[in-house]
Amino acid sequence: MKTKQFDIKQLARESILRLKPYSSARDEYVSDGSKMIFLDANENPFENGVNRYPDPQQRNLKKVLAEQKGVSINNVLLGNGSDEVLDLIFRAFCEPKIDNIITLPPTYGMYKVLANINNVAEQEVLLTKSFQPNVEAVLEAVNQNTKIIFLCSPNNPTGNSFSIKNITQILKEFNGLVVIDEAYIDFSDKESWLKKIKEYPNLVVTQTLSKAYGLAGIRLGICYGSEEVIDILNKIKPPYNVNELTQKRALERVVNQDQIKLEVSEILRERKNLSEALRDISFVNEIYESDANFILVKVDNASKRYNQLLEKGIVIRNRSTQPLCENTLRFTVGTDEENKILIEALKNL
């Protein structure tokens, strides 16, 4: 497939391009911090910390994230978890019953779910046995209605990162959006694709505060892309999709980079220790290299071992239903104490 001039307007749905977005009270008047009497949004006037609508553009939080990542604030969109961000991408660029997307199983299951919700066909191109994209097969699957290719790197559930060469080839030769899901990038020594956003206008990178930042409970997902892509997504996002409590909690956390780095380093140390300990377990047949905060392991009988661990009060994930993952278990890296209990339990099965 030859490289074509990328035009976001040719990729987006016509109805979305024509859409006039909803303008909320907080869009029409943006406070500069001055003391004002707000009588514009039909809010309860009695102050309790959350009686006012939140900033619909999350400006304070975006400013910090943009500075940390070295991008413009106009390259950032925030969502109610990464799942909302991914859903917005489907809704903005995929025409139901007409367009299709490409996924590379085994991978994150929400791509398929969102495709079904939005009535968009999904083409699956399996990863190779080494869990890398089969680039030739991916590009051969592309047709005139293929709008998005989803790449999860580091990949869930395999834990590995995709090679720079493979991703670069897809970015250069596919004239649609390439969404790289970097939910686990903070646990990898590989460089984020964020630095390539200006180089590739069809590149979209999603990240999250649910993993390394330890904020899964507040639901905050991040989308980085060109200004043109972010503008289109902003047209269709709900006006107050990120609530006030989430914005405040996220801001408190992201400015505390020293603590985050400390926690990540501890997780990486525990990941190494856990991987080494798993080698001594008799029924473990293979331990896959991981750039994430989990380890995928092939065992003799995944269902049996999963149920045995449940009986001991330990919950892991059986990934055997995924392509190329027969008899595999996924272990999230816990604390030092949790990992010791896990290993001791495995030794006594």
N, C-alpha and C positions, 0 to 999 in steps of 0.2 A: 504493500500500500504506500503510495507516494505521499510525501508531506504536502499539505495544502495550506493556503493562508487561513489562519484561524480567525473566525468571526463569531463572537459570542452571540450576536443578534440572530445569526443563522441557526444557532444551536438551541436557544431558548424558545419556549412555546410562544406562539403568536399572541395568545390570549393574555399571557403574563406580561409581554412587552406592552400591550395596550392598557394594561391594568393601571388604574389610579389608586395608589395605596391609601389605606385608611390613615387619617391624620388625627392623632390623639391630642388632648389638651397639652400634654407635656412635650409633644412635637412642635406645637405652635408657639409655646412660650418656654424657652429654656432658661432656667434660673442661673444667674451669675453669682449667686450667694447672697445677694442683697435681701434684706428683710422685707418680705412682701406679704400682702393679704391675698391668699389664693381662694378665689371664688369662681374658678373656671371649670372644674372637673367634677362637680357634684359629689365631693368627698365629705366624709364626716369631719367637722372642723375641730373635734376634740383630740388634741395631740396624744398619741400613745406610742409613737415610734414607727407605726406601720399604717397609719390612717391615710397617708398620702400615696398616690400611685408612684411606682418606682420610675427611674429614668429609663425610658424605652430603648435608649441606645447605650446604656451602661457605660457612659463616657469615662468615668473615673477608673473603672476596672480595665477597660480597653486601653486607656492611656498607659497604664503600668505594663500590661501584657505586650503592647506594641513596642515599648521601650526595651523590655527584656528580650524580645525576639528579634529586634532590629528591623521591624516593618512599620509601615504607616498605619495609623488608627483606621484608615479607610480600607485596609486589607483584612480587617477583623470583623467577624460576626459571632455573637454569642447565642447559645441556645439552651433550652431546658434539657441538658444532657446532649451527648453526641447524637443520640437517636433522633432528636428533633432536627438537628442540623442536617443529618443525612436525609430525613424525610423532606425537608425544604428543598434540597438539591433535586430529589425525584420530582417534586411538584413543580419546580421551576423549569426543568429542562426535558422532562419525559412526557410525551403525549400518551395518555391512556389508550390501550388497545392498538397502538401504532408502533411506538418506540420500544427499544429493548436496551438492556444493560448486560455487561459481562462480569461474572464473578469467577474467582479462582479457588474452588474448594480443595482441601478443607480450609474454611475461613470463617469469619464472624457471621453468625446466623441471621443477624438483623437485615443484611442486604437482601436476602431472599424474602424475608417477611415484608419489608417495605416495598419491594417490587410487587408482591401479591396485593398488598393494601392499595397500591396506586395503579393496579391493573396494567403493569408494565412487564413485558416478557423478560425472562432471565435466561441468558445463555451461560452454561457452566463449562469452563475449560479447566480440567484438573491440573494441579501443580505436578511437577515431575516427582520422581521417587525421592529426590533430594530436597523436596519442598520449595522448588524455585518455579517462577512462571515459565510456561512453555510459550515463549514469545511468538514463535511462528504460528502455533495453533491459535493463540489469542488473536493475532492480526488477521488470520484467515477467517475467524468467526465474525469479524466486523462486517456489517453491511450498512446500507444507506440510512437505516433507522437506528443504528447503535449510537447512543448518546453518551454513555458513561462506562468506564472500566474501573472497578473497585479493586484496589490493592491494599491489603492489610500488612503493614511492615513496621515493626516486628509483627509477625503473623500470629493470630489466635485461631487454632489451638497449638500450632507447631512450635511457636516461640522464636523462630529464626527470622532474620531480616532478608529481604530480597536484594539481589546484587544490583549495584549501581548501573551496570551495563544493561541489564534486562529492563529496568525501569526507564532508563534514558531512551532506549529504543522504542518503547511503547509511547512515551511522551512525544517523541519526534515523529512517529509514523501514524499515530492515531489522531484524527481530526475531530476529536470530541473531548469531553472532560475526563481527566485521569484523577480520581480521588484516592489519595494516599492516606489511609487511616493510621495515625501514629499514636494510638492510645498508650502504647508501651515504650515510646521513644526514650523516655527519661531513664530507662534501665539498660539502654544500649550504648555502646561506645561508637556507634555509627552516627554520622551527622544527619540532622533533620533536613528534609527536603524543603523546608521553609526558605532556605537561602536561594532556592532556584525559582521562586515565584515570579520574579521579574523576567527571568530567562524563558519561562514556559507559560504563556497566557492561558493554556488549558489545564494547568496544574492547580488542584485544590488539595489542601492539607487539613485534616481534622485532628484535633487533640482533645484531651479531657483533663479535668481536675479529679477524676474518680480514682486514679491509680497512684502515681507517685505523690500526688498532693494530698491523698487521703481524705478526699471530700466526696466520696460516692453518694453520701446521703443528701447533699444539697443539689445535685443534678446540674452540672455546669459543663457544657461542651463548647468547644471553640472551633471555628472554621477560619482558615486563612486562604485568601485567594486574591486575584486581581481586583482592582476597584470595580471593574465592569461586572464581574461575577458577584461580588458582595452587594453591589447596588441592586441587582436583580433579586437576590435572596432577601434583601431588606424590604422589597416591595410586598412580599407575601408573608413575612414572619408576623406572628401575633404581636400587637402593639406593646404588650407588657409581658413578654414571654419569660423573662428572668426576674423573679420577684426581689423585693427589697432585702429580705433576710439572706438570700443567696448571694446577692451582690456584695453585701457587707462582709459576710463570712469569707467569701472568695478573696476579697481585697485584703483582708487581714492575713490570709494564708500566703498569697502570692508574693507579698513584700517580705516574707520571712524565708528568704532563699537559703540561708545558712541551715535552718532546721530541716528544710526539705532535702538538701544535699546530704545532711547527716543521716536522715532516715533511708534515703536511697542507697547510700554506701553500706548501711547495715543490712539492707535487703540483699544487695549484691554479694556481700560476704556470706550471708546465710544461704543464698542460692548456690554458691560454690561448695559450701559445707554439705548442703543437702544432696547435691549432685554426687559428691564423693562418697557419701554414706550410702546412697542408693546402689552403688556398684557392689556392695557387699550383700545385697539382698538376693537370695538364691533364685527367686522366680522373676526377677527383672532381666529382661532379654536385651533391652536397648534403652539408652538415655540420650535424648536428643539435645543438641546444643541450644541454649536459650539466650535471647537478648531481651527477655521480658521478666516479669516478677513471678513466673511459674516455670515448671519443668514438665515436659511431656515424656512419658515413659511407656515402653512396650513391655507387657508382662505376659505370663502364661495364660491367664484367664481373668480378664478385666472385670467381668461381672461378679465373679466369685470374690476377688480381692476387694472390690468396691463394697460389697455387702459385709464382708468380714470387718472392714474398717468402720463401717456404720455401727456395727455392734459394739465397737470399742469407743464410740462417741466421736469419731473423726469423719468429717464430710469432705470428700474430694470430688472430682468430676470424671465420669466415665465418658471418654470421647470415641468409643468404638463405633458409634453410628456414623461417624464422619468418614468420607472417602479417604483412603490411604492410612487410616488410623485404627485398623483392626486391633483389638486387645490393647488399647492404650488408655492410660490414666493420666489426668492432669493434676499436678500438685501445685497449688499456690504456695509461694514461699511465705512462711509465717515467722513468728518471733523465734529466738533461739530456743526458748522453752517448748513452744509448740512443735518445732521441728524435731527436737529430741524425743518428744512423746510419739510423734509420727514414726520415726525410725525404730524406736523400741517396739512399737506395735507391729510394724512390718516384719521385724526380726522374729517375732513370736507367732506369726501366722502359721 
